[in-house]
Amino acid sequence: MKKILLFIILIITCNCNEANKKTQLQLDNSLDTSSEVIPEPDFTITRDQKTHDKFSSVIPPVITVSSGSIIEAFTREATGGQLNINSTLEDLKKVDMDKVHTLTGPIYVEEAEAGDVLAVELLDLEPGDWGWTAMEPGFGFLAGEHESELFKTYELDKEKNRVTFSEGVSIPLKPFAGVMGVAPDTTAMLSTIPPRANGGNMDDPHLVKGVTVYFPVFIKGALFSIGDTHAVQGLGEVVGTAVECDMRVRFRLTVIKGKTITEPEYETEEYYATTGFATTIDEAAKKATRNMVKHISETYQMSWDEAYMLCSLIGDLKIAEVVDVPNMLVTMHIPKNVFEKNKVH
């Protein structure tokens, strides 16, 4: 009898160990992102292809794609290659500002028409090997309040996913594109510095891998461009620069018919966000709020009054950037799980 009991206990113990091993293996696999498969690109835009540094409807596209295509784009740091890891403050002062920002694109999307929405699904963002940050007296949120000048270059430790700012200060990398946008409905050559309704220099550090960004389409083909890529940046970008770097970006472009937005919006599985640009934080915040009230009301069949009240309970206003004169960008985020089941499809 004792032998039978010992045999049963042995079997139970082995089964428990196997179950524990299986559970641990599943946990390890869920934490391991190295095995993640990124879809192969349908098109590649290299750094050697023609770039541009304005937003306009008359800039010719570098490639033409169909809706649903996956694009691999190699971007340059904001100056378009005028700086390198050995550059100094004196080199920064020699930069040709007419070449900032250097953007990859435009990309013509065949199905896109004015009034549509272009969805940009960010599949992967891989920074280059180095980056830089600069601070000057005449630029930044505190411009005119100081005379400080500072220029730093860094090696980016992609294995540890960190950048060393100074001794004892190490920052996790959080790569994103500072500039993403479609062409405005104008033949004028607009500066890329301020954000606008077409997107552009939004400098929003939430626009990372896994986010889908929505842009209103103003002209046939949309003419999407991307650049000003950052290894990491805080909300606000208060000195006017982030860790500026080259980047390899992979994204999917999809045209959405029957949906109307006035400024960029974006979402993840967890939240939805609207944006608002204006010359003051107050007005930008109001626009982001109005856009969110509209989104909630239309998406979840809710009255304007209820949607506005709900924004007060679950809406988080965030300052994306305050330095891209003359416009600033504010966003509002809401969690989707509070009413996802009621979404109108």
C-alpha positions in Angstrom: 0.0 0.0 0.0 2.8 2.4 0.9 4.5 1.7 -2.4 1.2 2.6 -4.3 0.9 5.8 -2.3 4.5 6.8 -3.0 3.9 6.0 -6.7 0.8 8.3 -6.8 2.6 11.1 -5.0 5.5 10.8 -7.5 3.2 11.1 -10.5 1.4 14.1 -9.0 4.7 15.8 -8.3 6.0 15.2 -11.8 2.8 16.5 -13.3 3.0 19.7 -11.1 6.6 20.3 -12.1 5.7 19.9 -15.8 2.8 22.3 -15.4 5.0 24.8 -13.6 7.6 24.5 -16.4 4.9 25.0 -19.1 3.6 28.1 -17.2 7.1 29.5 -16.9 7.8 28.9 -20.5 4.6 30.6 -21.6 5.5 33.6 -19.3 9.1 33.7 -20.7 7.7 33.7 -24.3 5.2 36.5 -23.5 8.1 38.6 -22.2 10.4 37.8 -25.1 9.9 40.3 -27.9 12.9 39.1 -29.9 10.8 36.5 -31.6 8.2 39.0 -32.8 7.7 38.9 -36.5 7.5 42.2 -38.4 5.8 41.9 -41.8 8.1 42.2 -44.7 7.9 45.6 -46.5 6.3 45.9 -49.9 8.4 49.0 -50.6 11.6 50.5 -49.3 12.7 54.1 -49.3 16.5 54.5 -48.7 18.4 57.5 -47.3 19.9 58.0 -50.8 16.5 58.7 -52.4 15.3 62.3 -52.8 14.1 64.0 -49.5 12.3 67.3 -48.9 12.0 69.8 -46.1 8.6 71.5 -46.8 4.9 70.6 -46.9 3.1 71.3 -50.2 0.7 69.6 -52.6 3.2 70.1 -55.5 6.2 68.1 -54.1 6.4 65.0 -56.3 6.1 61.6 -54.6 9.1 59.2 -54.4 7.0 56.1 -54.6 3.3 55.2 -55.3 1.7 52.5 -53.2 -1.8 50.9 -52.8 -3.8 51.0 -49.6 -2.6 48.4 -47.2 1.0 48.5 -48.3 3.8 48.2 -45.8 6.7 50.6 -46.3 10.2 50.5 -44.9 11.7 54.1 -44.7 15.2 55.0 -43.7 15.2 58.6 -42.2 18.1 60.9 -41.4 18.5 62.9 -38.2 16.8 66.4 -38.3 19.7 68.2 -40.1 19.8 65.7 -42.9 23.3 64.5 -42.3 25.0 67.8 -41.5 26.0 66.5 -38.1 27.7 63.3 -36.8 28.7 61.8 -33.5 32.0 63.8 -33.5 30.2 67.2 -34.2 30.6 70.1 -31.8 28.7 73.2 -30.8 30.6 75.1 -33.5 29.5 72.5 -36.1 25.9 73.0 -35.0 26.2 76.8 -35.6 27.2 76.0 -39.2 24.1 73.9 -39.9 22.0 75.1 -42.9 18.6 75.6 -41.2 16.9 75.6 -44.6 17.5 71.8 -44.7 15.7 71.2 -41.4 13.7 69.0 -41.3 14.8 66.4 -43.8 11.8 64.3 -44.6 11.5 60.9 -46.3 8.8 60.9 -48.9 6.2 61.9 -50.0 4.4 58.6 -50.6 1.4 58.7 -53.0 -1.4 56.3 -51.9 -3.5 55.4 -54.9 -6.9 55.1 -53.2 -6.6 58.3 -51.1 -9.0 61.1 -52.0 -9.6 64.5 -50.3 -12.0 63.9 -47.3 -10.7 60.4 -46.6 -8.6 59.4 -43.6 -5.1 57.9 -43.9 -4.2 55.3 -41.2 -0.5 54.9 -40.4 0.1 51.8 -38.4 3.6 52.0 -36.8 5.0 48.5 -36.9 8.6 49.1 -35.9 11.0 52.0 -35.2 14.7 51.2 -34.9 17.0 54.1 -34.1 20.5 54.4 -35.5 23.8 54.1 -33.6 24.1 57.7 -32.4 22.1 60.8 -31.6 22.4 64.5 -30.5 20.7 67.1 -28.4 21.2 70.9 -28.6 20.2 73.9 -26.5 20.5 77.6 -27.6 19.4 80.9 -26.0 17.1 81.9 -28.8 15.2 78.6 -29.1 13.1 76.5 -26.7 10.3 77.2 -24.2 12.5 79.4 -22.1 14.0 81.3 -25.0 15.3 84.7 -24.0 15.5 83.8 -20.3 19.1 82.4 -20.4 22.3 82.6 -22.4 23.2 78.9 -22.1 24.5 76.9 -25.0 25.0 73.1 -24.9 25.5 70.4 -27.5 25.7 66.7 -26.7 26.2 63.6 -28.9 25.6 60.1 -27.7 26.1 56.5 -28.6 22.8 54.7 -28.5 23.0 51.4 -26.6 20.4 49.4 -28.5 21.2 46.2 -26.8 20.3 47.7 -23.4 17.8 50.1 -25.0 19.2 53.1 -23.2 21.2 56.3 -23.8 23.6 57.7 -21.3 22.9 61.5 -20.8 25.7 62.0 -18.3 27.5 60.1 -15.5 24.8 58.4 -13.4 21.9 59.5 -15.8 20.7 56.7 -18.1 17.5 57.0 -20.1 15.4 54.2 -21.7 15.0 54.6 -25.5 11.5 55.3 -26.7 11.9 55.9 -30.5 9.3 57.8 -32.5 9.0 60.1 -35.5 8.8 63.8 -34.6 7.3 64.6 -38.0 4.6 62.6 -39.8 2.0 64.2 -42.1 0.2 64.4 -45.3 0.3 67.2 -47.9 -1.9 70.3 -47.2 -4.1 71.6 -49.9 -1.8 74.4 -51.0 0.9 74.9 -53.6 2.8 77.1 -51.2 6.0 75.6 -49.7 5.2 75.5 -46.0 7.8 75.3 -43.2 7.9 72.0 -41.4 8.5 73.6 -38.0 5.0 74.1 -36.7 2.3 71.3 -36.5 -0.9 71.9 -38.5 -4.1 70.1 -39.4 -2.1 67.9 -41.8 0.1 66.7 -38.9 3.7 67.6 -39.5 6.0 68.4 -36.6 3.8 67.1 -33.8 6.8 66.0 -31.7 4.5 63.7 -29.7 6.5 61.0 -27.8 3.3 58.8 -27.6 3.6 58.0 -31.3 5.7 54.9 -30.8 5.6 51.3 -32.1 2.1 49.8 -31.9 0.3 53.1 -32.4 -2.0 53.8 -35.3 -2.1 57.4 -36.3 -5.0 58.9 -38.4 -4.5 61.9 -40.7 -7.2 63.8 -42.6 -6.5 63.6 -46.3 -6.5 67.0 -48.2 -5.4 66.1 -51.7 -5.6 63.0 -54.0 -2.9 60.5 -53.1 -2.4 62.0 -49.5 1.4 62.4 -50.0 2.5 61.1 -46.7 6.0 62.0 -45.3 8.0 61.0 -42.2 11.2 62.2 -40.5 12.7 64.2 -37.6 13.1 60.9 -35.9 13.9 60.8 -32.1 15.4 58.1 -29.9 13.7 59.6 -26.8 11.9 62.9 -25.9 9.9 64.2 -23.0 6.4 65.7 -23.3 7.0 69.3 -24.3 10.5 69.0 -25.8 11.2 72.1 -23.8 14.7 72.9 -25.2 13.5 72.4 -28.7 15.4 69.2 -29.5 15.2 65.5 -28.4 17.8 62.8 -28.9 17.8 63.4 -32.7 18.8 60.3 -34.7 18.6 58.4 -37.9 16.0 55.6 -37.9 14.6 52.7 -39.8 10.8 52.9 -39.7 8.3 50.3 -40.9 4.6 51.2 -41.2 1.4 50.2 -43.0 -0.6 52.8 -44.9 -4.4 52.2 -45.2 -7.1 54.5 -46.6 -10.3 54.7 -44.6 -13.4 55.8 -46.4 -16.5 57.3 -44.7 -14.6 58.7 -41.7 -14.0 62.4 -41.2 -11.5 64.1 -38.9 -10.2 67.6 -38.9 -6.8 67.0 -37.2 -4.7 63.9 -36.5 -5.9 61.3 -34.0 -4.3 58.1 -32.8 -5.0 55.0 -30.8 -3.6 51.9 -29.2 -5.4 48.9 -27.9 -5.7 50.7 -24.5 -6.6 54.3 -25.4 -7.8 56.8 -28.1 -6.3 60.3 -28.5 -7.2 63.5 -30.3 -4.9 66.4 -31.0 -5.3 70.2 -31.1 -2.8 72.7 -32.5 -2.9 76.4 -31.8 -0.7 79.4 -30.9 -1.5 79.0 -27.2 -1.7 76.1 -24.9 -5.3 77.1 -23.9 -6.7 77.1 -27.4 -4.8 73.9 -28.3 -6.3 72.2 -25.3 -9.8 73.4 -26.2 -9.4 72.0 -29.7 -8.2 68.6 -28.5 -11.2 68.6 -26.1 -13.7 69.5 -28.9 -12.2 66.8 -31.1 -12.5 64.2 -28.4 -16.2 65.2 -27.6 -16.9 64.7 -31.3 -15.1 61.4 -31.4 -17.0 60.0 -28.4 -20.3 61.3 -29.5 -20.0 59.9 -33.0 -18.3 56.6 -32.1 -20.4 55.6 -29.2 -23.8 57.2 -30.1 -23.7 59.6 -27.2 -25.1 63.1 -26.9 -22.7 66.0 -27.0 -23.6 66.9 -23.4 -22.8 63.4 -22.1 -19.6 63.1 -24.2 -18.4 66.4 -22.9 -19.1 65.4 -19.3 -17.4 62.1 -19.8 -14.3 63.8 -21.0 -14.1 65.5 -17.6 -14.1 62.1 -15.9 -11.8 60.0 -18.1 -10.0 62.5 -20.5 -6.4 63.3 -19.9 -5.0 66.4 -21.5 -1.3 66.2 -22.3 1.1 68.8 -23.7 2.9 67.2 -26.6 5.2 70.1 -27.6 5.5 73.8 -26.7 8.5 74.9 -28.9 7.5 74.5 -32.6 6.5 78.2 -33.1 4.0 79.5 -33.9 1.9 76.5 -32.9 1.8 74.2 -29.8 0.2 70.8 -29.7 -2.0 69.4 -26.9 -3.6 65.9 -26.9 -6.5 64.3 -25.0 -6.3 60.6 -24.1 -9.2 58.4 -23.0 -9.2 54.7 -22.0 -11.1 52.6 -24.4 -12.1 49.8 -22.0 -14.8 51.9 -20.2 -17.1 51.6 -23.2 -15.5 49.5 -25.9 -18.5 47.1 -26.0 -20.8 50.0 -27.0 -18.7 51.0 -30.0 -20.6 51.6 -33.2 -19.1 49.6 -36.1 
